């Protein structure tokens, strides 16, 4: 998750194992034989990401805009963007991607803004982390 000052937004790139992410989309959508690069499955991918990755402050939730997916045999890259505002710094980040499939799932999130870099580790007992800026 990298801050882009020219667009005043965070560019978020998520890397997931393709077979695991296909399984997650199949289970969440009830579909079989999901092909991540097929436009037919884009609504299910968007819905999944929206459910499992968000910025939360009490009952207020902000979602990153889904830009697309680049599916490769081993790993897939999911691209998101979130407009930045100062109030975002008071939000927490929810990241539960693939946690419904694996009890020991850990998700790392590197947040880069200006010269600062913070790494957050999400797990079953730490699904919500403070925004590190």
N, CA, C and O atoms as CSV, one atom per row, in Angstrom:
chain,resi,resn,atom,element,x,y,z
A,1,UNK,N,N,0.871,-1.150,0.000
A,1,UNK,CA,C,0.000,0.000,0.000
A,1,UNK,C,C,0.917,1.212,0.000
A,1,UNK,O,O,1.592,1.493,0.991
A,2,UNK,N,N,0.937,1.925,-1.116
A,2,UNK,CA,C,1.881,3.033,-1.284
A,2,UNK,C,C,1.129,4.322,-1.593
A,2,UNK,O,O,0.226,4.353,-2.430
A,3,UNK,N,N,1.524,5.381,-0.898
A,3,UNK,CA,C,0.910,6.681,-1.127
A,3,UNK,C,C,1.468,7.294,-2.402
A,3,UNK,O,O,2.684,7.356,-2.586
A,4,UNK,N,N,0.580,7.746,-3.281
A,4,UNK,CA,C,0.967,8.422,-4.512
A,4,UNK,C,C,0.578,9.888,-4.369
A,4,UNK,O,O,-0.603,10.222,-4.457
A,5,UNK,N,N,1.563,10.777,-4.148
A,5,UNK,CA,C,1.229,12.189,-3.933
A,5,UNK,C,C,0.600,12.866,-5.149
A,5,UNK,O,O,-0.188,13.798,-4.987
A,6,UNK,N,N,0.928,12.422,-6.355
A,6,UNK,CA,C,0.355,13.072,-7.537
A,6,UNK,C,C,-1.141,12.814,-7.672
A,6,UNK,O,O,-1.870,13.670,-8.176
A,7,UNK,N,N,-1.608,11.656,-7.233
A,7,UNK,CA,C,-3.045,11.371,-7.284
A,7,UNK,C,C,-3.701,11.523,-5.910
A,7,UNK,O,O,-4.917,11.384,-5.779
A,8,UNK,N,N,-2.890,11.810,-4.886
A,8,UNK,CA,C,-3.350,11.939,-3.506
A,8,UNK,C,C,-4.182,10.714,-3.100
A,8,UNK,O,O,-5.289,10.828,-2.574
A,9,UNK,N,N,-3.603,9.547,-3.368
A,9,UNK,CA,C,-4.303,8.312,-3.041
A,9,UNK,C,C,-3.294,7.226,-2.673
A,9,UNK,O,O,-2.099,7.327,-2.953
A,10,UNK,N,N,-3.825,6.186,-2.033
A,10,UNK,CA,C,-3.024,4.997,-1.767
A,10,UNK,C,C,-3.280,4.007,-2.892
A,10,UNK,O,O,-4.425,3.708,-3.230
A,11,UNK,N,N,-2.196,3.508,-3.462
A,11,UNK,CA,C,-2.268,2.449,-4.455
A,11,UNK,C,C,-1.985,1.154,-3.709
A,11,UNK,O,O,-0.946,1.014,-3.064
A,12,UNK,N,N,-2.895,0.226,-3.798
A,12,UNK,CA,C,-2.806,-1.013,-3.028
A,12,UNK,C,C,-2.661,-2.175,-3.997
A,12,UNK,O,O,-3.470,-2.351,-4.908
A,13,UNK,N,N,-1.631,-2.952,-3.787
A,13,UNK,CA,C,-1.412,-4.155,-4.578
A,13,UNK,C,C,-1.425,-5.332,-3.627
A,13,UNK,O,O,-0.635,-5.392,-2.685
A,14,UNK,N,N,-2.318,-6.261,-3.876
A,14,UNK,CA,C,-2.458,-7.443,-3.041
A,14,UNK,C,C,-1.955,-8.646,-3.837
A,14,UNK,O,O,-2.366,-8.858,-4.978
A,15,UNK,N,N,-1.072,-9.423,-3.236
A,15,UNK,CA,C,-0.589,-10.639,-3.897
A,15,UNK,C,C,-1.132,-11.837,-3.132
A,15,UNK,O,O,-0.951,-11.948,-1.919
A,16,UNK,N,N,-1.796,-12.726,-3.850
A,16,UNK,CA,C,-2.373,-13.935,-3.248
A,16,UNK,C,C,-2.009,-15.134,-4.125
A,16,UNK,O,O,-1.792,-14.992,-5.328
A,17,UNK,N,N,-1.947,-16.302,-3.513
A,17,UNK,CA,C,-1.745,-17.506,-4.304
A,17,UNK,C,C,-3.007,-17.734,-5.127
A,17,UNK,O,O,-4.118,-17.707,-4.598
A,18,UNK,N,N,-2.827,-17.954,-6.403
A,18,UNK,CA,C,-3.951,-18.068,-7.324
A,18,UNK,C,C,-4.916,-19.178,-6.932
A,18,UNK,O,O,-6.128,-18.965,-6.920
A,19,UNK,N,N,-4.397,-20.359,-6.612
A,19,UNK,CA,C,-5.297,-21.472,-6.292
A,19,UNK,C,C,-6.092,-21.208,-5.017
A,19,UNK,O,O,-7.265,-21.572,-4.937
A,20,UNK,N,N,-5.471,-20.580,-4.020
A,20,UNK,CA,C,-6.177,-20.251,-2.783
A,20,UNK,C,C,-7.251,-19.201,-3.034
A,20,UNK,O,O,-8.361,-19.306,-2.512
A,21,UNK,N,N,-6.925,-18.197,-3.826
A,21,UNK,CA,C,-7.885,-17.135,-4.084
A,21,UNK,C,C,-9.044,-17.654,-4.940
A,21,UNK,O,O,-10.191,-17.262,-4.724
A,22,UNK,N,N,-8.760,-18.524,-5.900
A,22,UNK,CA,C,-9.833,-19.142,-6.689
A,22,UNK,C,C,-10.789,-19.893,-5.768
A,22,UNK,O,O,-12.008,-19.791,-5.900
A,23,UNK,N,N,-10.222,-20.639,-4.846
A,23,UNK,CA,C,-11.047,-21.401,-3.895
A,23,UNK,C,C,-11.914,-20.460,-3.054
A,23,UNK,O,O,-13.090,-20.737,-2.819
A,24,UNK,N,N,-11.328,-19.350,-2.604
A,24,UNK,CA,C,-12.081,-18.381,-1.802
A,24,UNK,C,C,-13.246,-17.805,-2.601
A,24,UNK,O,O,-14.348,-17.652,-2.076
A,25,UNK,N,N,-13.001,-17.487,-3.864
A,25,UNK,CA,C,-14.064,-16.934,-4.705
A,25,UNK,C,C,-15.120,-18.006,-4.988
A,25,UNK,O,O,-16.314,-17.708,-4.983
A,26,UNK,N,N,-14.698,-19.232,-5.231
A,26,UNK,CA,C,-15.659,-20.318,-5.453
A,26,UNK,C,C,-16.557,-20.515,-4.240
A,26,UNK,O,O,-17.775,-20.638,-4.373
A,27,UNK,N,N,-15.948,-20.546,-3.054
A,27,UNK,CA,C,-16.734,-20.777,-1.838
A,27,UNK,C,C,-17.647,-19.601,-1.514
A,27,UNK,O,O,-18.776,-19.800,-1.066
A,28,UNK,N,N,-17.170,-18.383,-1.736
A,28,UNK,CA,C,-17.991,-17.215,-1.391
A,28,UNK,C,C,-19.089,-16.952,-2.414
A,28,UNK,O,O,-20.110,-16.345,-2.090
A,29,UNK,N,N,-18.881,-17.411,-3.654
A,29,UNK,CA,C,-19.861,-17.140,-4.712
A,29,UNK,C,C,-20.772,-18.326,-5.008
A,29,UNK,O,O,-21.827,-18.163,-5.621
A,30,UNK,N,N,-20.368,-19.515,-4.575
A,30,UNK,CA,C,-21.129,-20.704,-4.908
A,30,UNK,C,C,-20.876,-21.180,-6.330
A,30,UNK,O,O,-21.548,-22.095,-6.806
A,31,UNK,N,N,-19.925,-20.577,-7.003
A,31,UNK,CA,C,-19.576,-20.954,-8.379
A,31,UNK,C,C,-18.485,-22.024,-8.354
A,31,UNK,O,O,-17.761,-22.170,-7.369
A,32,UNK,N,N,-18.383,-22.758,-9.440
A,32,UNK,CA,C,-17.306,-23.734,-9.579
A,32,UNK,C,C,-16.458,-23.355,-10.784
A,32,UNK,O,O,-16.918,-22.662,-11.692
A,33,UNK,N,N,-15.243,-23.808,-10.777
A,33,UNK,CA,C,-14.310,-23.544,-11.895
A,33,UNK,C,C,-14.143,-22.055,-12.171
A,33,UNK,O,O,-14.289,-21.614,-13.311
A,34,UNK,N,N,-13.841,-21.289,-11.146
A,34,UNK,CA,C,-13.620,-19.854,-11.288
A,34,UNK,C,C,-12.322,-19.600,-12.058
A,34,UNK,O,O,-11.283,-20.194,-11.771
A,35,UNK,N,N,-12.410,-18.716,-13.028
A,35,UNK,CA,C,-11.235,-18.241,-13.757
A,35,UNK,C,C,-11.099,-16.764,-13.401
A,35,UNK,O,O,-11.898,-15.935,-13.838
A,36,UNK,N,N,-10.087,-16.446,-12.610
A,36,UNK,CA,C,-9.961,-15.108,-12.048
A,36,UNK,C,C,-9.861,-14.013,-13.108
A,36,UNK,O,O,-10.322,-12.895,-12.880
A,37,UNK,N,N,-9.276,-14.314,-14.242
A,37,UNK,CA,C,-9.111,-13.294,-15.283
A,37,UNK,C,C,-10.360,-13.123,-16.151
A,37,UNK,O,O,-10.399,-12.237,-17.004
A,38,UNK,N,N,-11.365,-13.947,-15.947
A,38,UNK,CA,C,-12.611,-13.876,-16.718
A,38,UNK,C,C,-13.498,-12.784,-16.130
A,38,UNK,O,O,-13.773,-12.779,-14.930
A,39,UNK,N,N,-13.941,-11.862,-16.977
A,39,UNK,CA,C,-14.774,-10.738,-16.518
A,39,UNK,C,C,-16.051,-11.198,-15.829
A,39,UNK,O,O,-16.608,-10.469,-15.008
A,40,UNK,N,N,-16.513,-12.380,-16.150
A,40,UNK,CA,C,-17.721,-12.931,-15.540
A,40,UNK,C,C,-17.601,-13.005,-14.018
A,40,UNK,O,O,-18.599,-12.899,-13.305
A,41,UNK,N,N,-16.376,-13.188,-13.525
A,41,UNK,CA,C,-16.160,-13.370,-12.090
A,41,UNK,C,C,-15.764,-12.078,-11.368
A,41,UNK,O,O,-15.598,-12.074,-10.148
A,42,UNK,N,N,-15.615,-10.991,-12.114
A,42,UNK,CA,C,-15.207,-9.717,-11.505
A,42,UNK,C,C,-16.144,-9.253,-10.379
A,42,UNK,O,O,-15.653,-8.805,-9.343
A,43,UNK,N,N,-17.465,-9.342,-10.540
A,43,UNK,CA,C,-18.352,-8.926,-9.438
A,43,UNK,C,C,-18.113,-9.729,-8.155
A,43,UNK,O,O,-18.215,-9.185,-7.055
A,44,UNK,N,N,-17.798,-11.011,-8.292
A,44,UNK,CA,C,-17.550,-11.852,-7.121
A,44,UNK,C,C,-16.224,-11.487,-6.453
A,44,UNK,O,O,-16.111,-11.522,-5.228
A,45,UNK,N,N,-15.230,-11.139,-7.256
A,45,UNK,CA,C,-13.936,-10.712,-6.716
A,45,UNK,C,C,-14.116,-9.393,-5.967
A,45,UNK,O,O,-13.628,-9.244,-4.847
A,46,UNK,N,N,-14.815,-8.437,-6.581
A,46,UNK,CA,C,-15.077,-7.141,-5.938
A,46,UNK,C,C,-15.788,-7.331,-4.602
A,46,UNK,O,O,-15.412,-6.734,-3.593
A,47,UNK,N,N,-16.818,-8.169,-4.612
A,47,UNK,CA,C,-17.603,-8.409,-3.390
A,47,UNK,C,C,-16.725,-9.040,-2.306
A,47,UNK,O,O,-16.808,-8.665,-1.136
A,48,UNK,N,N,-15.894,-9.989,-2.697
A,48,UNK,CA,C,-15.001,-10.650,-1.739
A,48,UNK,C,C,-14.020,-9.641,-1.129
A,48,UNK,O,O,-13.854,-9.590,0.090
A,49,UNK,N,N,-13.382,-8.850,-1.972
A,49,UNK,CA,C,-12.410,-7.866,-1.480
A,49,UNK,C,C,-13.105,-6.860,-0.564
A,49,UNK,O,O,-12.568,-6.501,0.484
A,50,UNK,N,N,-14.265,-6.417,-0.944
A,50,UNK,CA,C,-15.016,-5.454,-0.128
A,50,UNK,C,C,-15.350,-6.031,1.249
A,50,UNK,O,O,-15.355,-5.307,2.244
A,51,UNK,N,N,-15.623,-7.318,1.300
A,51,UNK,CA,C,-15.955,-7.970,2.571
A,51,UNK,C,C,-14.714,-8.169,3.447
A,51,UNK,O,O,-14.814,-8.128,4.674
A,52,UNK,N,N,-13.567,-8.381,2.840
A,52,UNK,CA,C,-12.384,-8.795,3.584
A,52,UNK,C,C,-11.279,-7.743,3.703
A,52,UNK,O,O,-10.280,-7.984,4.382
A,53,UNK,N,N,-11.434,-6.588,3.063
A,53,UNK,CA,C,-10.406,-5.546,3.156
A,53,UNK,C,C,-11.091,-4.188,3.179
A,53,UNK,O,O,-11.717,-3.779,2.201
A,54,UNK,N,N,-10.964,-3.488,4.315
A,54,UNK,CA,C,-11.666,-2.213,4.460
A,54,UNK,C,C,-10.967,-1.348,5.508
A,54,UNK,O,O,-10.101,-1.811,6.250
A,55,UNK,N,N,-11.365,-0.100,5.543
A,55,UNK,CA,C,-10.875,0.867,6.522
A,55,UNK,C,C,-12.053,1.221,7.412
A,55,UNK,O,O,-13.103,1.639,6.924
A,56,UNK,N,N,-11.879,1.052,8.723
A,56,UNK,CA,C,-13.003,1.097,9.650
A,56,UNK,C,C,-12.744,2.098,10.767
A,56,UNK,O,O,-11.647,2.178,11.320
A,57,UNK,N,N,-13.789,2.859,11.079
A,57,UNK,CA,C,-13.772,3.773,12.235
A,57,UNK,C,C,-15.176,3.742,12.817
A,57,UNK,O,O,-16.089,4.399,12.316
A,58,UNK,N,N,-15.332,2.959,13.895
A,58,UNK,CA,C,-16.664,2.773,14.464
A,58,UNK,C,C,-17.559,2.104,13.442
A,58,UNK,O,O,-17.251,1.014,12.958
A,59,UNK,N,N,-18.669,2.753,13.110
A,59,UNK,CA,C,-19.585,2.200,12.114
A,59,UNK,C,C,-19.312,2.740,10.708
A,59,UNK,O,O,-19.962,2.336,9.744
A,60,UNK,N,N,-18.360,3.642,10.603
A,60,UNK,CA,C,-18.004,4.195,9.294
A,60,UNK,C,C,-16.970,3.295,8.633
A,60,UNK,O,O,-15.951,2.960,9.236
A,61,UNK,N,N,-17.235,2.908,7.399
A,61,UNK,CA,C,-16.345,2.011,6.663
A,61,UNK,C,C,-16.030,2.628,5.309
A,61,UNK,O,O,-16.924,3.100,4.607
A,62,UNK,N,N,-14.757,2.619,4.950
A,62,UNK,CA,C,-14.321,3.070,3.626
A,62,UNK,C,C,-13.728,1.869,2.899
A,62,UNK,O,O,-12.986,1.074,3.475
A,63,UNK,N,N,-14.072,1.761,1.626
A,63,UNK,CA,C,-13.588,0.657,0.815
A,63,UNK,C,C,-12.685,1.191,-0.286
A,63,UNK,O,O,-12.928,2.263,-0.840
A,64,UNK,N,N,-11.655,0.441,-0.591
A,64,UNK,CA,C,-10.794,0.785,-1.717
A,64,UNK,C,C,-11.524,0.446,-3.012
A,64,UNK,O,O,-12.330,-0.484,-3.058
A,65,UNK,N,N,-11.234,1.206,-4.054
A,65,UNK,CA,C,-11.822,0.954,-5.368
A,65,UNK,C,C,-11.058,-0.184,-6.045
A,65,UNK,O,O,-9.833,-0.142,-6.162
A,66,UNK,N,N,-11.785,-1.179,-6.478
A,66,UNK,CA,C,-11.192,-2.305,-7.192
A,66,UNK,C,C,-10.828,-1.850,-8.600
A,66,UNK,O,O,-11.676,-1.328,-9.324
A,67,UNK,N,N,-9.567,-2.046,-8.992
A,67,UNK,CA,C,-9.118,-1.652,-10.326
A,67,UNK,C,C,-8.955,-2.841,-11.266
A,67,UNK,O,O,-9.098,-2.705,-12.481
A,68,UNK,N,N,-8.655,-4.004,-10.697
A,68,UNK,CA,C,-8.508,-5.173,-11.552
A,68,UNK,C,C,-7.634,-6.234,-10.923
A,68,UNK,O,O,-7.112,-6.068,-9.821
A,69,UNK,N,N,-7.488,-7.333,-11.654
A,69,UNK,CA,C,-6.681,-8.455,-11.189
A,69,UNK,C,C,-5.805,-8.929,-12.337
A,69,UNK,O,O,-6.221,-8.940,-13.495
A,70,UNK,N,N,-4.613,-9.310,-12.001
A,70,UNK,CA,C,-3.683,-9.908,-12.953
A,70,UNK,C,C,-3.389,-11.312,-12.435
A,70,UNK,O,O,-2.603,-11.493,-11.505
A,71,UNK,N,N,-4.025,-12.289,-13.043
A,71,UNK,CA,C,-3.915,-13.670,-12.567
A,71,UNK,C,C,-2.803,-14.391,-13.322
A,71,UNK,O,O,-2.776,-14.412,-14.553
A,72,UNK,N,N,-1.904,-14.973,-12.568
A,72,UNK,CA,C,-0.822,-15.780,-13.114
A,72,UNK,C,C,-0.977,-17.184,-12.534
A,72,UNK,O,O,-1.735,-17.366,-11.582
A,73,UNK,N,N,-0.282,-18.179,-13.079
A,73,UNK,CA,C,-0.469,-19.546,-12.580
A,73,UNK,C,C,-0.231,-19.704,-11.070
A,73,UNK,O,O,-1.002,-20.391,-10.400
A,74,UNK,N,N,0.806,-19.090,-10.534
A,74,UNK,CA,C,1.132,-19.263,-9.118
A,74,UNK,C,C,0.551,-18.173,-8.222
A,74,UNK,O,O,-0.011,-18.463,-7.166
A,75,UNK,N,N,0.690,-16.936,-8.643
A,75,UNK,CA,C,0.237,-15.809,-7.820
A,75,UNK,C,C,-0.610,-14.868,-8.657
A,75,UNK,O,O,-0.423,-14.734,-9.866
A,76,UNK,N,N,-1.542,-14.224,-7.982
A,76,UNK,CA,C,-2.380,-13.229,-8.638
A,76,UNK,C,C,-2.198,-11.896,-7.943
A,76,UNK,O,O,-1.983,-11.834,-6.732
A,77,UNK,N,N,-2.286,-10.841,-8.714
A,77,UNK,CA,C,-2.115,-9.480,-8.215
A,77,UNK,C,C,-3.450,-8.760,-8.328
A,77,UNK,O,O,-4.040,-8.682,-9.406
A,78,UNK,N,N,-3.912,-8.238,-7.208
A,78,UNK,CA,C,-5.175,-7.507,-7.156
A,78,UNK,C,C,-4.827,-6.045,-6.926
A,78,UNK,O,O,-4.054,-5.717,-6.025
A,79,UNK,N,N,-5.402,-5.164,-7.746
A,79,UNK,CA,C,-5.074,-3.746,-7.688
A,79,UNK,C,C,-6.268,-2.947,-7.171
A,79,UNK,O,O,-7.393,-3.081,-7.653
A,80,UNK,N,N,-5.982,-2.112,-6.171
A,80,UNK,CA,C,-7.006,-1.278,-5.541
A,80,UNK,C,C,-6.458,0.139,-5.402
A,80,UNK,O,O,-5.252,0.368,-5.492
A,81,UNK,N,N,-7.364,1.075,-5.183
A,81,UNK,CA,C,-6.949,2.456,-4.941
A,81,UNK,C,C,-7.888,3.072,-3.914
A,81,UNK,O,O,-9.095,2.831,-3.928
A,82,UNK,N,N,-7.312,3.871,-3.026
A,82,UNK,CA,C,-8.101,4.538,-1.998
A,82,UNK,C,C,-7.704,6.004,-1.937
A,82,UNK,O,O,-6.554,6.317,-1.625
A,83,UNK,N,N,-8.646,6.922,-2.232
A,83,UNK,CA,C,-8.327,8.343,-2.111
A,83,UNK,C,C,-7.923,8.673,-0.669
A,83,UNK,O,O,-8.503,8.157,0.286
A,84,UNK,N,N,-6.932,9.532,-0.535
A,84,UNK,CA,C,-6.419,9.889,0.784
A,84,UNK,C,C,-7.082,11.164,1.293
A,84,UNK,O,O,-7.299,12.119,0.547
A,85,UNK,N,N,-7.393,11.148,2.577
A,85,UNK,CA,C,-7.778,12.363,3.285
A,85,UNK,C,C,-7.192,12.225,4.686
A,85,UNK,O,O,-6.960,11.112,5.156
A,86,UNK,N,N,-6.958,13.324,5.337
A,86,UNK,CA,C,-6.335,13.330,6.667
A,86,UNK,C,C,-7.128,12.477,7.652
A,86,UNK,O,O,-6.541,11.835,8.524
A,87,UNK,N,N,-8.453,12.462,7.525
A,87,UNK,CA,C,-9.297,11.681,8.449
A,87,UNK,C,C,-9.019,10.182,8.355
A,87,UNK,O,O,-9.282,9.444,9.304
A,88,UNK,N,N,-8.491,9.730,7.224
A,88,UNK,CA,C,-8.189,8.309,7.041
A,88,UNK,C,C,-7.215,7.813,8.104
A,88,UNK,O,O,-7.239,6.637,8.469
A,89,UNK,N,N,-6.374,8.687,8.591
A,89,UNK,CA,C,-5.370,8.306,9.581
A,89,UNK,C,C,-5.990,7.899,10.919
A,89,UNK,O,O,-5.311,7.293,11.748
A,90,UNK,N,N,-7.253,8.217,11.140
A,90,UNK,CA,C,-7.909,7.807,12.387
A,90,UNK,C,C,-8.676,6.490,12.215
A,90,UNK,O,O,-9.353,6.039,13.140
A,91,UNK,N,N,-8.571,5.888,11.056
A,91,UNK,CA,C,-9.244,4.620,10.775
A,91,UNK,C,C,-8.324,3.448,11.110
A,91,UNK,O,O,-7.109,3.601,11.237
A,92,UNK,N,N,-8.933,2.289,11.246
A,92,UNK,CA,C,-8.182,1.044,11.371
A,92,UNK,C,C,-8.352,0.277,10.070
A,92,UNK,O,O,-9.281,0.532,9.304
A,93,UNK,N,N,-7.454,-0.659,9.829
A,93,UNK,CA,C,-7.506,-1.455,8.612
A,93,UNK,C,C,-7.953,-2.867,8.969
A,93,UNK,O,O,-7.408,-3.492,9.879
A,94,UNK,N,N,-8.946,-3.357,8.247
A,94,UNK,CA,C,-9.424,-4.731,8.378
A,94,UNK,C,C,-8.868,-5.523,7.210
A,94,UNK,O,O,-9.032,-5.129,6.055
A,95,UNK,N,N,-8.206,-6.643,7.505
A,95,UNK,CA,C,-7.670,-7.491,6.445
A,95,UNK,C,C,-7.874,-8.951,6.852
A,95,UNK,O,O,-7.122,-9.493,7.662
A,96,UNK,N,N,-8.900,-9.574,6.278
A,96,UNK,CA,C,-9.203,-10.971,6.579
A,96,UNK,C,C,-9.148,-11.842,5.322
A,96,UNK,O,O,-9.756,-12.911,5.278
A,97,UNK,N,N,-8.431,-11.391,4.321
A,97,UNK,CA,C,-8.329,-12.126,3.060
A,97,UNK,C,C,-7.796,-13.536,3.323
A,97,UNK,O,O,-6.743,-13.706,3.937
A,98,UNK,N,N,-8.519,-14.520,2.864
A,98,UNK,CA,C,-8.215,-15.955,2.961
A,98,UNK,C,C,-8.293,-16.529,4.378
A,98,UNK,O,O,-8.021,-17.715,4.565
A,99,UNK,N,N,-8.648,-15.737,5.364
A,99,UNK,CA,C,-8.707,-16.238,6.741
A,99,UNK,C,C,-9.846,-17.215,6.968
A,99,UNK,O,O,-9.796,-18.021,7.897
A,100,UNK,N,N,-10.876,-17.153,6.128
A,100,UNK,CA,C,-11.971,-18.109,6.268
A,100,UNK,C,C,-11.553,-19.499,5.776
A,100,UNK,O,O,-12.208,-20.493,6.091
A,101,UNK,N,N,-10.474,-19.565,5.012
A,101,UNK,CA,C,-9.994,-20.851,4.490
A,101,UNK,C,C,-8.915,-21.495,5.359
A,101,UNK,O,O,-8.840,-22.718,5.471
A,102,UNK,N,N,-8.089,-20.662,5.965
A,102,UNK,CA,C,-6.921,-21.170,6.691
A,102,UNK,C,C,-6.857,-20.576,8.092
A,102,UNK,O,O,-6.793,-19.357,8.250
A,103,UNK,N,N,-6.873,-21.437,9.110
A,103,UNK,CA,C,-6.808,-20.967,10.497
A,103,UNK,C,C,-5.502,-20.254,10.807
A,103,UNK,O,O,-5.463,-19.376,11.669
A,104,UNK,N,N,-4.438,-20.623,10.117
A,104,UNK,CA,C,-3.124,-20.033,10.402
A,104,UNK,C,C,-2.736,-18.938,9.396
A,104,UNK,O,O,-1.566,-18.569,9.297
A,105,UNK,N,N,-3.721,-18.422,8.652
A,105,UNK,CA,C,-3.441,-17.404,7.639
A,105,UNK,C,C,-2.903,-16.127,8.294
A,105,UNK,O,O,-3.471,-15.625,9.263
A,106,UNK,N,N,-1.807,-15.619,7.751
A,106,UNK,CA,C,-1.247,-14.326,8.136
A,106,UNK,C,C,-1.165,-13.465,6.887
A,106,UNK,O,O,-0.730,-13.929,5.833
A,107,UNK,N,N,-1.579,-12.222,7.006
A,107,UNK,CA,C,-1.502,-11.273,5.900
A,107,UNK,C,C,-0.592,-10.128,6.307
A,107,UNK,O,O,-0.787,-9.511,7.354
A,108,UNK,N,N,0.395,-9.849,5.481
A,108,UNK,CA,C,1.300,-8.729,5.726
A,108,UNK,C,C,0.881,-7.560,4.862
A,108,UNK,O,O,0.539,-7.730,3.692
A,109,UNK,N,N,0.907,-6.383,5.439
A,109,UNK,CA,C,0.589,-5.171,4.701
A,109,UNK,C,C,1.697,-4.160,4.972
A,109,UNK,O,O,1.911,-3.743,6.110
A,110,UNK,N,N,2.392,-3.777,3.913
A,110,UNK,CA,C,3.392,-2.720,4.009
A,110,UNK,C,C,2.723,-1.421,3.618
A,110,UNK,O,O,2.134,-1.322,2.541
A,111,UNK,N,N,2.806,-0.424,4.482
A,111,UNK,CA,C,2.234,0.889,4.215
A,111,UNK,C,C,3.391,1.859,4.033
A,111,UNK,O,O,4.207,2.049,4.936
A,112,UNK,N,N,3.451,2.474,2.844
A,112,UNK,CA,C,4.521,3.413,2.538
A,112,UNK,C,C,3.920,4.780,2.246
A,112,UNK,O,O,3.095,4.929,1.344
A,113,UNK,N,N,4.339,5.770,3.014
A,113,UNK,CA,C,3.902,7.147,2.775
A,113,UNK,C,C,5.084,8.056,3.025
A,113,UNK,O,O,5.674,8.059,4.105
A,114,UNK,N,N,5.418,8.829,2.003
A,114,UNK,CA,C,6.606,9.685,2.032
A,114,UNK,C,C,7.811,8.803,2.337
A,114,UNK,O,O,8.073,7.861,1.589
A,115,UNK,N,N,8.539,9.068,3.390
A,115,UNK,CA,C,9.708,8.252,3.712
A,115,UNK,C,C,9.424,7.235,4.806
A,115,UNK,O,O,10.337,6.542,5.255
A,116,UNK,N,N,8.181,7.138,5.240
A,116,UNK,CA,C,7.835,6.217,6.323
A,116,UNK,C,C,7.343,4.886,5.756
A,116,UNK,O,O,6.615,4.835,4.764
A,117,UNK,N,N,7.765,3.821,6.418
A,117,UNK,CA,C,7.332,2.472,6.030
A,117,UNK,C,C,6.932,1.734,7.298
A,117,UNK,O,O,7.682,1.688,8.273
A,118,UNK,N,N,5.732,1.158,7.266
A,118,UNK,CA,C,5.217,0.386,8.389
A,118,UNK,C,C,4.706,-0.949,7.869
A,118,UNK,O,O,4.087,-1.015,6.807
A,119,UNK,N,N,4.964,-1.999,8.613
A,119,UNK,CA,C,4.461,-3.323,8.256
A,119,UNK,C,C,3.473,-3.775,9.314
A,119,UNK,O,O,3.771,-3.775,10.508
A,120,UNK,N,N,2.291,-4.162,8.855
A,120,UNK,CA,C,1.258,-4.679,9.743
A,120,UNK,C,C,1.082,-6.161,9.445
A,120,UNK,O,O,1.144,-6.581,8.289
A,121,UNK,N,N,0.860,-6.956,10.496
A,121,UNK,CA,C,0.622,-8.377,10.333
A,121,UNK,C,C,-0.782,-8.686,10.850
A,121,UNK,O,O,-1.099,-8.440,12.014
A,122,UNK,N,N,-1.602,-9.221,9.973
A,122,UNK,CA,C,-2.980,-9.563,10.300
A,122,UNK,C,C,-3.084,-11.075,10.462
A,122,UNK,O,O,-2.508,-11.830,9.679
A,123,UNK,N,N,-3.817,-11.510,11.474
A,123,UNK,CA,C,-4.057,-12.929,11.727
A,123,UNK,C,C,-5.443,-13.064,12.345
A,123,UNK,O,O,-6.130,-12.064,12.552
A,124,UNK,N,N,-5.862,-14.302,12.642
A,124,UNK,CA,C,-7.199,-14.532,13.211
A,124,UNK,C,C,-7.463,-13.682,14.449
A,124,UNK,O,O,-8.577,-13.196,14.646
A,125,UNK,N,N,-6.443,-13.503,15.280
A,125,UNK,CA,C,-6.630,-12.741,16.519
A,125,UNK,C,C,-6.254,-11.261,16.356
A,125,UNK,O,O,-6.325,-10.502,17.323
A,126,UNK,N,N,-5.868,-10.855,15.181
A,126,UNK,CA,C,-5.510,-9.445,14.940
A,126,UNK,C,C,-5.958,-9.033,13.539
A,126,UNK,O,O,-5.137,-8.663,12.699
A,127,UNK,N,N,-7.264,-9.099,13.296
A,127,UNK,CA,C,-7.832,-8.801,11.993
A,127,UNK,C,C,-7.922,-7.309,11.714
A,127,UNK,O,O,-8.007,-6.886,10.561
A,128,UNK,N,N,-7.902,-6.525,12.767
A,128,UNK,CA,C,-8.058,-5.083,12.679
A,128,UNK,C,C,-6.816,-4.431,13.273
A,128,UNK,O,O,-6.463,-4.692,14.423
A,129,UNK,N,N,-6.156,-3.584,12.490
A,129,UNK,CA,C,-4.935,-2.922,12.934
A,129,UNK,C,C,-5.102,-1.408,12.782
A,129,UNK,O,O,-5.786,-0.936,11.873
A,130,UNK,N,N,-4.472,-0.662,13.677
A,130,UNK,CA,C,-4.504,0.794,13.572
A,130,UNK,C,C,-3.751,1.240,12.338
A,130,UNK,O,O,-2.737,0.654,11.961
A,131,UNK,N,N,-4.264,2.287,11.717
A,131,UNK,CA,C,-3.592,2.859,10.559
A,131,UNK,C,C,-2.269,3.436,11.054
A,131,UNK,O,O,-2.273,4.234,11.991
A,132,UNK,N,N,-1.154,3.063,10.467
A,132,UNK,CA,C,0.152,3.378,11.059
A,132,UNK,C,C,0.737,4.750,10.721
A,132,UNK,O,O,1.957,4.902,10.783
A,133,UNK,N,N,-0.057,5.744,10.371
A,133,UNK,CA,C,0.536,7.046,10.032
A,133,UNK,C,C,0.288,8.076,11.098
A,133,UNK,O,O,0.721,9.220,10.965
